[in-house]
Amino acid sequence: MPEARRRPSGSTQLSTPCLLCGGTARKHVLERDGLSMARCSLCGVVYTDPQPALDELRQHSNAKFSTPEPFLSFPAEARQAACDTLGLLKRLTGGGRLLDVGCGAGTLAACSAEFGFEATGCERSPQLAAYAAGQGIDVVCCDFLDFPERAGSAPFDVIVMSEVIEHFSSPRRAVRKARELLREGGILYLTTPNIASWPARLQRDRWVHVHPTDHMCLFSPVTIRSLLHSEHFGVQSIQSWNLKGVFCRQRCPDRAATPRGVRLVLKLPRPLRVAARALLGRLNLGSNMMVIARKL
């Protein structure tokens, strides 16, 4: 049984085995906002340890995702990113039924018909689900692990989990659920932060994706591939890139707090910065990963 701990603030935390493999040997490697993240000595995944209690996590999530405004801050860029994703999925599958897990304000689902997809959204936040439904999107308001298999409905051809898998306290159950909902040969498309990236190694606790109450698991290309293979997915590709703003100065406004390597990158001429980002992507050292896997 996990050991309950009481922090001075009064919140209960659970010291738990690895969220991915169940191993108990671990080393604490990151800390932010009074919470720490450990690297499993067995499988290598980095996860929040000890775990905040489930009700605290839900309260935090409900407060953070209570309004669609953050999802609508850059509508042109969001639509372009959605169309890029859908264009790729169209080339892979030719279209079909698509499930967008954590659909937010519904930007991807709203664009899906243009690319031959019949989209359904899954969104845990009642406020975001209501907004997406108001845009005419078929959306189910529930935790993905509770997503219902509708009677008479065909399985999905594609499941999209964009910046979602890291939020699950049980990522293995999430991948298993995706497999249940996919047709044979269906595509699982996911993006997630890359803990093996160069920015993560340089910035450590200050890396933009270190949020122990939001990002319960941080994956590398090795650990995400291992998870998918163990749940009977064939990984077709893993690519990484650096999202615009990963090296942004406002993340480290204090020059002394900015890692020296990041400061050097910021001083490079723009063509060299672009080349550096491209090289990191080819080496799978970019800050984020795009993973395409097929159900076996």
ZADO-1210 file (C-alpha; in nm, 4 decimals, padded with zeros to 6 digits):
<atoms>
<atom x="00.0000" y="00.0000" z="00.0000" code="MET" pos="1"/>
<atom x="00.1261" y="00.3529" z="-00.0717" code="PRO" pos="2"/>
<atom x="00.2428" y="00.5473" z="00.2315" code="GLU" pos="3"/>
<atom x="00.0421" y="00.8606" z="00.3103" code="ALA" pos="4"/>
<atom x="00.2405" y="01.1704" z="00.3979" code="ARG" pos="5"/>
<atom x="00.1192" y="01.5004" z="00.5359" code="ARG" pos="6"/>
<atom x="00.2861" y="01.8173" z="00.4082" code="ARG" pos="7"/>
<atom x="00.2988" y="02.1290" z="00.6246" code="PRO" pos="8"/>
<atom x="00.0319" y="02.2896" z="00.4038" code="SER" pos="9"/>
<atom x="-00.2073" y="02.0153" z="00.5131" code="GLY" pos="10"/>
<atom x="-00.2341" y="01.8397" z="00.1768" code="SER" pos="11"/>
<atom x="-00.2054" y="01.4623" z="00.1734" code="THR" pos="12"/>
<atom x="00.0458" y="01.2999" z="-00.0599" code="GLN" pos="13"/>
<atom x="00.0980" y="00.9359" z="-00.1473" code="LEU" pos="14"/>
<atom x="00.4430" y="00.7912" z="-00.1971" code="SER" pos="15"/>
<atom x="00.3719" y="00.5399" z="-00.4731" code="THR" pos="16"/>
<atom x="00.5538" y="00.2944" z="-00.6963" code="PRO" pos="17"/>
<atom x="00.6381" y="00.3950" z="-01.0542" code="CYS" pos="18"/>
<atom x="00.3265" y="00.4997" z="-01.2459" code="LEU" pos="19"/>
<atom x="00.4448" y="00.3050" z="-01.5482" code="LEU" pos="20"/>
<atom x="00.6052" y="-00.0198" z="-01.4346" code="CYS" pos="21"/>
<atom x="00.5269" y="-00.0407" z="-01.0624" code="GLY" pos="22"/>
<atom x="00.8940" y="-00.0401" z="-00.9612" code="GLY" pos="23"/>
<atom x="00.9814" y="00.0975" z="-00.6189" code="THR" pos="24"/>
<atom x="01.3482" y="00.1922" z="-00.6723" code="ALA" pos="25"/>
<atom x="01.3706" y="00.5565" z="-00.7757" code="ARG" pos="26"/>
<atom x="01.5845" y="00.8689" z="-00.7512" code="LYS" pos="27"/>
<atom x="01.4394" y="01.2166" z="-00.7051" code="HIS" pos="28"/>
<atom x="01.5687" y="01.4343" z="-00.9868" code="VAL" pos="29"/>
<atom x="01.3415" y="01.7405" z="-01.0164" code="LEU" pos="30"/>
<atom x="01.1553" y="01.9727" z="-00.7817" code="GLU" pos="31"/>
<atom x="00.9192" y="02.2647" z="-00.8257" code="ARG" pos="32"/>
<atom x="00.6541" y="02.4316" z="-00.6097" code="ASP" pos="33"/>
<atom x="00.7369" y="02.2057" z="-00.3164" code="GLY" pos="34"/>
<atom x="00.6735" y="01.8870" z="-00.5164" code="LEU" pos="35"/>
<atom x="00.9345" y="01.6471" z="-00.6487" code="SER" pos="36"/>
<atom x="00.9645" y="01.4162" z="-00.9483" code="MET" pos="37"/>
<atom x="01.1548" y="01.0876" z="-00.9433" code="ALA" pos="38"/>
<atom x="01.3191" y="00.8779" z="-01.2136" code="ARG" pos="39"/>
<atom x="01.2280" y="00.5101" z="-01.1952" code="CYS" pos="40"/>
<atom x="01.5428" y="00.2994" z="-01.1693" code="SER" pos="41"/>
<atom x="01.3732" y="00.0151" z="-01.3574" code="LEU" pos="42"/>
<atom x="01.2046" y="00.1732" z="-01.6621" code="CYS" pos="43"/>
<atom x="01.3476" y="00.5269" z="-01.6599" code="GLY" pos="44"/>
<atom x="01.0220" y="00.7254" z="-01.6658" code="VAL" pos="45"/>
<atom x="01.0100" y="01.0458" z="-01.4592" code="VAL" pos="46"/>
<atom x="00.6975" y="01.0897" z="-01.2457" code="TYR" pos="47"/>
<atom x="00.5586" y="01.2963" z="-00.9592" code="THR" pos="48"/>
<atom x="00.6539" y="01.1380" z="-00.6269" code="ASP" pos="49"/>
<atom x="00.4961" y="01.1504" z="-00.3801" code="PRO" pos="50"/>
<atom x="00.1591" y="01.1755" z="-00.5543" code="GLN" pos="51"/>
<atom x="-00.0873" y="01.4467" z="-00.4498" code="PRO" pos="52"/>
<atom x="-00.4212" y="01.3010" z="-00.3401" code="ALA" pos="53"/>
<atom x="-00.6728" y="01.2463" z="-00.6217" code="LEU" pos="54"/>
<atom x="-00.9231" y="01.5046" z="-00.4956" code="ASP" pos="55"/>
<atom x="-00.6489" y="01.7689" z="-00.4855" code="GLU" pos="56"/>
<atom x="-00.5491" y="01.6900" z="-00.8422" code="LEU" pos="57"/>
<atom x="-00.9087" y="01.7197" z="-00.9587" code="ARG" pos="58"/>
<atom x="-00.9563" y="02.0517" z="-00.7825" code="GLN" pos="59"/>
<atom x="-00.6372" y="02.1848" z="-00.9408" code="HIS" pos="60"/>
<atom x="-00.7379" y="02.0632" z="-01.2859" code="SER" pos="61"/>
<atom x="-01.0904" y="02.2033" z="-01.2597" code="ASN" pos="62"/>
<atom x="-00.9549" y="02.5425" z="-01.1550" code="ALA" pos="63"/>
<atom x="-00.6937" y="02.5536" z="-01.4331" code="LYS" pos="64"/>
<atom x="-00.9243" y="02.4438" z="-01.7159" code="PHE" pos="65"/>
<atom x="-01.2355" y="02.6336" z="-01.6131" code="SER" pos="66"/>
<atom x="-01.2460" y="02.8630" z="-01.9170" code="THR" pos="67"/>
<atom x="-01.1772" y="02.8250" z="-02.2920" code="PRO" pos="68"/>
<atom x="-00.9919" y="03.1577" z="-02.3188" code="GLU" pos="69"/>
<atom x="-00.6364" y="03.0104" z="-02.2966" code="PRO" pos="70"/>
<atom x="-00.7225" y="02.7780" z="-02.5872" code="PHE" pos="71"/>
<atom x="-00.8431" y="03.0725" z="-02.7960" code="LEU" pos="72"/>
<atom x="-00.5485" y="03.3076" z="-02.7448" code="SER" pos="73"/>
<atom x="-00.3900" y="03.2309" z="-03.0821" code="PHE" pos="74"/>
<atom x="-00.6750" y="03.1135" z="-03.3068" code="PRO" pos="75"/>
<atom x="-00.4875" y="03.1292" z="-03.6387" code="ALA" pos="76"/>
<atom x="-00.1897" y="02.9367" z="-03.5026" code="GLU" pos="77"/>
<atom x="-00.4143" y="02.6808" z="-03.3312" code="ALA" pos="78"/>
<atom x="-00.6129" y="02.6228" z="-03.6502" code="ARG" pos="79"/>
<atom x="-00.2950" y="02.5857" z="-03.8556" code="GLN" pos="80"/>
<atom x="-00.1531" y="02.3322" z="-03.6089" code="ALA" pos="81"/>
<atom x="-00.4819" y="02.1383" z="-03.6170" code="ALA" pos="82"/>
<atom x="-00.4841" y="02.1351" z="-03.9979" code="CYS" pos="83"/>
<atom x="-00.1219" y="02.0179" z="-04.0086" code="ASP" pos="84"/>
<atom x="-00.2075" y="01.7296" z="-03.7756" code="THR" pos="85"/>
<atom x="-00.5226" y="01.6367" z="-03.9677" code="LEU" pos="86"/>
<atom x="-00.3386" y="01.6506" z="-04.2997" code="GLY" pos="87"/>
<atom x="-00.0828" y="01.4021" z="-04.1685" code="LEU" pos="88"/>
<atom x="-00.3539" y="01.1725" z="-04.0327" code="LEU" pos="89"/>
<atom x="-00.5438" y="01.1947" z="-04.3618" code="LYS" pos="90"/>
<atom x="-00.2363" y="01.0692" z="-04.5478" code="ARG" pos="91"/>
<atom x="-00.2023" y="00.7808" z="-04.3015" code="LEU" pos="92"/>
<atom x="-00.5647" y="00.6680" z="-04.2886" code="THR" pos="93"/>
<atom x="-00.7646" y="00.8353" z="-04.5632" code="GLY" pos="94"/>
<atom x="-01.0122" y="00.9671" z="-04.3052" code="GLY" pos="95"/>
<atom x="-01.2716" y="00.7963" z="-04.0857" code="GLY" pos="96"/>
<atom x="-01.3814" y="00.8204" z="-03.7226" code="ARG" pos="97"/>
<atom x="-01.1551" y="01.0281" z="-03.4993" code="LEU" pos="98"/>
<atom x="-01.1528" y="01.0742" z="-03.1233" code="LEU" pos="99"/>
<atom x="-00.9768" y="01.3826" z="-02.9841" code="ASP" pos="100"/>
<atom x="-00.8883" y="01.3149" z="-02.6203" code="VAL" pos="101"/>
<atom x="-00.8684" y="01.6329" z="-02.4156" code="GLY" pos="102"/>
<atom x="-01.0252" y="01.8280" z="-02.6992" code="CYS" pos="103"/>
<atom x="-01.0253" y="02.1593" z="-02.5096" code="GLY" pos="104"/>
<atom x="-01.2148" y="02.4248" z="-02.7042" code="ALA" pos="105"/>
<atom x="-01.2542" y="02.1820" z="-02.9962" code="GLY" pos="106"/>
<atom x="-01.0278" y="02.3420" z="-03.2565" code="THR" pos="107"/>
<atom x="-00.9059" y="02.0138" z="-03.4064" code="LEU" pos="108"/>
<atom x="-01.2502" y="01.8545" z="-03.4053" code="ALA" pos="109"/>
<atom x="-01.3990" y="02.1631" z="-03.5714" code="ALA" pos="110"/>
<atom x="-01.1526" y="02.1324" z="-03.8622" code="CYS" pos="111"/>
<atom x="-01.1808" y="01.7551" z="-03.9003" code="SER" pos="112"/>
<atom x="-01.4600" y="01.7393" z="-04.1597" code="ALA" pos="113"/>
<atom x="-01.2409" y="01.9292" z="-04.4088" code="GLU" pos="114"/>
<atom x="-01.0021" y="01.6314" z="-04.4007" code="PHE" pos="115"/>
<atom x="-01.2584" y="01.3531" z="-04.4209" code="GLY" pos="116"/>
<atom x="-01.2894" y="01.2773" z="-04.0496" code="PHE" pos="117"/>
<atom x="-01.5999" y="01.2364" z="-03.8362" code="GLU" pos="118"/>
<atom x="-01.4748" y="01.3691" z="-03.5037" code="ALA" pos="119"/>
<atom x="-01.5821" y="01.3162" z="-03.1452" code="THR" pos="120"/>
<atom x="-01.4247" y="01.5039" z="-02.8571" code="GLY" pos="121"/>
<atom x="-01.3572" y="01.3786" z="-02.5065" code="CYS" pos="122"/>
<atom x="-01.3172" y="01.6556" z="-02.2491" code="GLU" pos="123"/>
<atom x="-01.3136" y="01.6275" z="-01.8704" code="ARG" pos="124"/>
<atom x="-01.3758" y="01.9977" z="-01.8003" code="SER" pos="125"/>
<atom x="-01.7513" y="02.0754" z="-01.8038" code="PRO" pos="126"/>
<atom x="-01.6816" y="02.4348" z="-01.9075" code="GLN" pos="127"/>
<atom x="-01.4627" y="02.3397" z="-02.2022" code="LEU" pos="128"/>
<atom x="-01.6981" y="02.0581" z="-02.3066" code="ALA" pos="129"/>
<atom x="-01.9914" y="02.3007" z="-02.3030" code="ALA" pos="130"/>
<atom x="-01.7991" y="02.5498" z="-02.5156" code="TYR" pos="131"/>
<atom x="-01.6998" y="02.2826" z="-02.7698" code="ALA" pos="132"/>
<atom x="-02.0570" y="02.1521" z="-02.7846" code="ALA" pos="133"/>
<atom x="-02.1725" y="02.5083" z="-02.8481" code="GLY" pos="134"/>
<atom x="-01.9530" y="02.5075" z="-03.1593" code="GLN" pos="135"/>
<atom x="-02.1481" y="02.2103" z="-03.2930" code="GLY" pos="136"/>
<atom x="-01.8918" y="01.9483" z="-03.1927" code="ILE" pos="137"/>
<atom x="-01.9931" y="01.6018" z="-03.0751" code="ASP" pos="138"/>
<atom x="-01.8272" y="01.5987" z="-02.7334" code="VAL" pos="139"/>
<atom x="-01.8506" y="01.3617" z="-02.4367" code="VAL" pos="140"/>
<atom x="-01.7776" y="01.5215" z="-02.0990" code="CYS" pos="141"/>
<atom x="-01.5949" y="01.2573" z="-01.8963" code="CYS" pos="142"/>
<atom x="-01.2561" y="01.1292" z="-01.7919" code="ASP" pos="143"/>
<atom x="-01.1058" y="00.9414" z="-02.0846" code="PHE" pos="144"/>
<atom x="-01.0750" y="00.6247" z="-01.8767" code="LEU" pos="145"/>
<atom x="-01.4550" y="00.6326" z="-01.8418" code="ASP" pos="146"/>
<atom x="-01.5257" y="00.7074" z="-02.2077" code="PHE" pos="147"/>
<atom x="-01.8235" y="00.4942" z="-02.3106" code="PRO" pos="148"/>
<atom x="-01.8233" y="00.2503" z="-02.5988" code="GLU" pos="149"/>
<atom x="-02.1432" y="00.3557" z="-02.7714" code="ARG" pos="150"/>
<atom x="-02.3720" y="00.0711" z="-02.8738" code="ALA" pos="151"/>
<atom x="-02.3742" y="00.0208" z="-03.2488" code="GLY" pos="152"/>
<atom x="-02.0858" y="00.2624" z="-03.3102" code="SER" pos="153"/>
<atom x="-01.7883" y="00.1495" z="-03.5141" code="ALA" pos="154"/>
<atom x="-01.4471" y="00.1639" z="-03.3456" code="PRO" pos="155"/>
<atom x="-01.2328" y="00.4706" z="-03.4076" code="PHE" pos="156"/>
<atom x="-00.9843" y="00.4868" z="-03.6937" code="ASP" pos="157"/>
<atom x="-00.7701" y="00.7495" z="-03.5178" code="VAL" pos="158"/>
<atom x="-00.7274" y="00.8613" z="-03.1577" code="ILE" pos="159"/>
<atom x="-00.5485" y="01.1902" z="-03.0958" code="VAL" pos="160"/>
<atom x="-00.3883" y="01.2579" z="-02.7572" code="MET" pos="161"/>
<atom x="-00.2133" y="01.5918" z="-02.8017" code="SER" pos="162"/>
<atom x="-00.0256" y="01.7010" z="-02.4867" code="GLU" pos="163"/>
<atom x="-00.2481" y="01.4706" z="-02.2794" code="VAL" pos="164"/>
<atom x="-00.0679" y="01.1473" z="-02.1843" code="ILE" pos="165"/>
<atom x="00.1589" y="01.3287" z="-01.9353" code="GLU" pos="166"/>
<atom x="-00.1469" y="01.4382" z="-01.7329" code="HIS" pos="167"/>
<atom x="-00.2593" y="01.0847" z="-01.6457" code="PHE" pos="168"/>
<atom x="-00.1659" y="00.9345" z="-01.3107" code="SER" pos="169"/>
<atom x="-00.2054" y="00.5991" z="-01.4887" code="SER" pos="170"/>
<atom x="-00.0661" y="00.6423" z="-01.8415" code="PRO" pos="171"/>
<atom x="-00.0711" y="00.2678" z="-01.9014" code="ARG" pos="172"/>
<atom x="-00.4471" y="00.2552" z="-01.8433" code="ARG" pos="173"/>
<atom x="-00.4899" y="00.5481" z="-02.0834" code="ALA" pos="174"/>
<atom x="-00.2987" y="00.3695" z="-02.3604" code="VAL" pos="175"/>
<atom x="-00.4917" y="00.0501" z="-02.2892" code="ARG" pos="176"/>
<atom x="-00.8201" y="00.2415" z="-02.3155" code="LYS" pos="177"/>
<atom x="-00.7118" y="00.3878" z="-02.6493" code="ALA" pos="178"/>
<atom x="-00.6408" y="00.0380" z="-02.7776" code="ARG" pos="179"/>
<atom x="-00.9872" y="-00.0786" z="-02.6724" code="GLU" pos="180"/>
<atom x="-01.1506" y="00.2023" z="-02.8698" code="LEU" pos="181"/>
<atom x="-00.9407" y="00.1692" z="-03.1868" code="LEU" pos="182"/>
<atom x="-01.0105" y="-00.0609" z="-03.4798" code="ARG" pos="183"/>
<atom x="-00.7491" y="-00.3158" z="-03.5771" code="GLU" pos="184"/>
<atom x="-00.4688" y="-00.1261" z="-03.7463" code="GLY" pos="185"/>
<atom x="-00.6009" y="00.2063" z="-03.6120" code="GLY" pos="186"/>
<atom x="-00.3669" y="00.4970" z="-03.5439" code="ILE" pos="187"/>
<atom x="-00.2790" y="00.6453" z="-03.2056" code="LEU" pos="188"/>
<atom x="-00.1312" y="00.9925" z="-03.2512" code="TYR" pos="189"/>
<atom x="00.0164" y="01.1584" z="-02.9464" code="LEU" pos="190"/>
<atom x="00.2418" y="01.4470" z="-02.8571" code="THR" pos="191"/>
<atom x="00.4103" y="01.4912" z="-02.5214" code="THR" pos="192"/>
<atom x="00.7104" y="01.6682" z="-02.3630" code="PRO" pos="193"/>
<atom x="01.0486" y="01.4992" z="-02.4094" code="ASN" pos="194"/>
<atom x="01.2377" y="01.4632" z="-02.0798" code="ILE" pos="195"/>
<atom x="01.5466" y="01.3489" z="-02.2750" code="ALA" pos="196"/>
<atom x="01.5603" y="01.6783" z="-02.4658" code="SER" pos="197"/>
<atom x="01.8486" y="01.9195" z="-02.4596" code="TRP" pos="198"/>
<atom x="01.6367" y="02.1980" z="-02.3004" code="PRO" pos="199"/>
<atom x="01.5233" y="01.9586" z="-02.0247" code="ALA" pos="200"/>
<atom x="01.8799" y="01.8585" z="-01.9468" code="ARG" pos="201"/>
<atom x="02.0027" y="02.2168" z="-01.9367" code="LEU" pos="202"/>
<atom x="01.7142" y="02.3801" z="-01.7545" code="GLN" pos="203"/>
<atom x="01.6280" y="02.0933" z="-01.5195" code="ARG" pos="204"/>
<atom x="01.3848" y="02.2267" z="-01.2522" code="ASP" pos="205"/>
<atom x="01.3286" y="02.5409" z="-01.4616" code="ARG" pos="206"/>
<atom x="01.2291" y="02.3491" z="-01.7758" code="TRP" pos="207"/>
<atom x="00.8949" y="02.4758" z="-01.9007" code="VAL" pos="208"/>
<atom x="00.7300" y="02.1304" z="-01.8749" code="HIS" pos="209"/>
<atom x="00.8193" y="02.0605" z="-01.5109" code="VAL" pos="210"/>
<atom x="00.4785" y="02.0948" z="-01.3432" code="HIS" pos="211"/>
<atom x="00.4397" y="01.8109" z="-01.0895" code="PRO" pos="212"/>
<atom x="00.0694" y="01.8777" z="-01.0284" code="THR" pos="213"/>
<atom x="-00.0107" y="01.8834" z="-01.4023" code="ASP" pos="214"/>
<atom x="00.2483" y="01.6621" z="-01.5683" code="HIS" pos="215"/>
<atom x="00.2395" y="01.3429" z="-01.3678" code="MET" pos="216"/>
<atom x="00.4725" y="01.1561" z="-01.6071" code="CYS" pos="217"/>
<atom x="00.7484" y="01.2852" z="-01.8327" code="LEU" pos="218"/>
<atom x="00.8565" y="01.0517" z="-02.1122" code="PHE" pos="219"/>
<atom x="01.1611" y="01.0091" z="-02.3328" code="SER" pos="220"/>
<atom x="01.1574" y="00.8427" z="-02.6757" code="PRO" pos="221"/>
<atom x="01.2755" y="00.5230" z="-02.5053" code="VAL" pos="222"/>
<atom x="01.0097" y="00.5153" z="-02.2330" code="THR" pos="223"/>
<atom x="00.7149" y="00.6101" z="-02.4561" code="ILE" pos="224"/>
<atom x="00.8182" y="00.3449" z="-02.7093" code="ARG" pos="225"/>
<atom x="00.8457" y="00.0868" z="-02.4321" code="SER" pos="226"/>
<atom x="00.4986" y="00.1729" z="-02.3003" code="LEU" pos="227"/>
<atom x="00.3358" y="00.1491" z="-02.6430" code="LEU" pos="228"/>
<atom x="00.5103" y="-00.1764" z="-02.7347" code="HIS" pos="229"/>
<atom x="00.4056" y="-00.3357" z="-02.4058" code="SER" pos="230"/>
<atom x="00.0416" y="-00.2473" z="-02.4843" code="GLU" pos="231"/>
<atom x="00.0584" y="-00.4006" z="-02.8349" code="HIS" pos="232"/>
<atom x="00.1137" y="-00.0930" z="-03.0461" code="PHE" pos="233"/>
<atom x="00.3655" y="-00.0821" z="-03.3257" code="GLY" pos="234"/>
<atom x="00.5503" y="00.2504" z="-03.3133" code="VAL" pos="235"/>
<atom x="00.5832" y="00.3868" z="-03.6654" code="GLN" pos="236"/>
<atom x="00.7698" y="00.7058" z="-03.5882" code="SER" pos="237"/>
<atom x="00.8905" y="00.9313" z="-03.3092" code="ILE" pos="238"/>
<atom x="00.9948" y="01.2825" z="-03.4007" code="GLN" pos="239"/>
<atom x="01.0882" y="01.5696" z="-03.1743" code="SER" pos="240"/>
<atom x="01.0937" y="01.9440" z="-03.2136" code="TRP" pos="241"/>
<atom x="01.1279" y="02.2584" z="-03.0056" code="ASN" pos="242"/>
<atom x="00.8078" y="02.4523" z="-02.9623" code="LEU" pos="243"/>
<atom x="00.8475" y="02.8243" z="-03.0291" code="LYS" pos="244"/>
<atom x="00.9191" y="02.9904" z="-02.6977" code="GLY" pos="245"/>
<atom x="01.0930" y="02.6988" z="-02.5251" code="VAL" pos="246"/>
<atom x="01.4034" y="02.9159" z="-02.4996" code="PHE" pos="247"/>
<atom x="01.1974" y="03.2304" z="-02.4417" code="CYS" pos="248"/>
<atom x="01.3513" y="03.4767" z="-02.1982" code="ARG" pos="249"/>
<atom x="01.0289" y="03.5317" z="-02.0054" code="GLN" pos="250"/>
<atom x="01.0575" y="03.1740" z="-01.8775" code="ARG" pos="251"/>
<atom x="01.3884" y="03.2714" z="-01.7118" code="CYS" pos="252"/>
<atom x="01.3703" y="03.6513" z="-01.6765" code="PRO" pos="253"/>
<atom x="01.6632" y="03.6560" z="-01.4363" code="ASP" pos="254"/>
<atom x="01.9815" y="03.6240" z="-01.6408" code="ARG" pos="255"/>
<atom x="02.1584" y="03.4485" z="-01.3538" code="ALA" pos="256"/>
<atom x="01.8824" y="03.1848" z="-01.3506" code="ALA" pos="257"/>
<atom x="01.9133" y="03.1140" z="-01.7229" code="THR" pos="258"/>
<atom x="02.1422" y="02.8165" z="-01.7998" code="PRO" pos="259"/>
<atom x="02.4597" y="02.9244" z="-01.9794" code="ARG" pos="260"/>
<atom x="02.3868" y="02.6933" z="-02.2747" code="GLY" pos="261"/>
<atom x="02.0471" y="02.8570" z="-02.3274" code="VAL" pos="262"/>
<atom x="02.2009" y="03.2038" z="-02.3148" code="ARG" pos="263"/>
<atom x="02.4498" y="03.0997" z="-02.5823" code="LEU" pos="264"/>
<atom x="02.1701" y="02.9696" z="-02.8072" code="VAL" pos="265"/>
<atom x="01.9780" y="03.2959" z="-02.7683" code="LEU" pos="266"/>
<atom x="02.2842" y="03.4911" z="-02.8848" code="LYS" pos="267"/>
<atom x="02.3248" y="03.2908" z="-03.2059" code="LEU" pos="268"/>
<atom x="02.2174" y="03.4459" z="-03.5380" code="PRO" pos="269"/>
<atom x="01.8692" y="03.3349" z="-03.6389" code="ARG" pos="270"/>
<atom x="01.9854" y="03.0955" z="-03.9185" code="PRO" pos="271"/>
<atom x="02.2059" y="02.9138" z="-03.6679" code="LEU" pos="272"/>
<atom x="01.9223" y="02.8946" z="-03.4131" code="ARG" pos="273"/>
<atom x="01.6972" y="02.7419" z="-03.6783" code="VAL" pos="274"/>
<atom x="01.9696" y="02.4921" z="-03.7740" code="ALA" pos="275"/>
<atom x="02.0247" y="02.4032" z="-03.4077" code="ALA" pos="276"/>
<atom x="01.6529" y="02.3345" z="-03.3573" code="ARG" pos="277"/>
<atom x="01.6453" y="02.1182" z="-03.6709" code="ALA" pos="278"/>
<atom x="01.9460" y="01.9183" z="-03.5518" code="LEU" pos="279"/>
<atom x="01.7883" y="01.8617" z="-03.2102" code="LEU" pos="280"/>
<atom x="01.4780" y="01.7344" z="-03.3847" code="GLY" pos="281"/>
<atom x="01.6711" y="01.4876" z="-03.5987" code="ARG" pos="282"/>
<atom x="01.8488" y="01.3573" z="-03.2889" code="LEU" pos="283"/>
<atom x="01.5176" y="01.3357" z="-03.0965" code="ASN" pos="284"/>
<atom x="01.6527" y="01.5899" z="-02.8499" code="LEU" pos="285"/>
<atom x="01.3788" y="01.8472" z="-02.9119" code="GLY" pos="286"/>
<atom x="01.1586" y="01.9587" z="-02.6253" code="SER" pos="287"/>
<atom x="00.8425" y="01.7864" z="-02.7509" code="ASN" pos="288"/>
<atom x="00.7737" y="01.4532" z="-02.9239" code="MET" pos="289"/>
<atom x="00.5234" y="01.3469" z="-03.1861" code="MET" pos="290"/>
<atom x="00.4521" y="00.9743" z="-03.1758" code="VAL" pos="291"/>
<atom x="00.2579" y="00.7738" z="-03.4349" code="ILE" pos="292"/>
<atom x="00.1661" y="00.4172" z="-03.3382" code="ALA" pos="293"/>
<atom x="-00.0575" y="00.1554" z="-03.4967" code="ARG" pos="294"/>
<atom x="-00.2708" y="-00.0957" z="-03.3078" code="LYS" pos="295"/>
<atom x="-00.1378" y="-00.4460" z="-03.3685" code="LEU" pos="296"/>
</atoms>
